Amino acid sequence: MASIATSIESPCNRICVVHPALELCVGCGRSLDEIAHWIDFDGVERARIMAQLPSRLAAMSGANSTAQT
């Protein structure tokens, strides 16, 4: 049986571009620090980060549409 640490895979979708103002990956929503240390995080920390990603990605979408108008 897989532990929680190994059961939460990386949210990386291979769109690796950092938002210039928010300093988050526009593909997955993680910070560069979170990306670099993902392998070291336990399942609880990974789950905490994963729960934040939808709101981070939404914030980037809002920031992009505001910048374009």
RACORUR-V926234 format. One record per pair of residues at least 24 apart in sequence whose C-alpha atoms are under 7 Angstrom apart, sorted by the first residue. I is the first residue (numbers start at 1). J is the second residue. D is the distance in whole Angstrom. If there is no record, write none. Layout:
I;J;D, I;J;D
This chain:
4;43;5, 5;42;5, 5;43;4, 8;43;7, 8;46;7, 26;57;7, 29;53;5, 29;56;6, 29;57;5
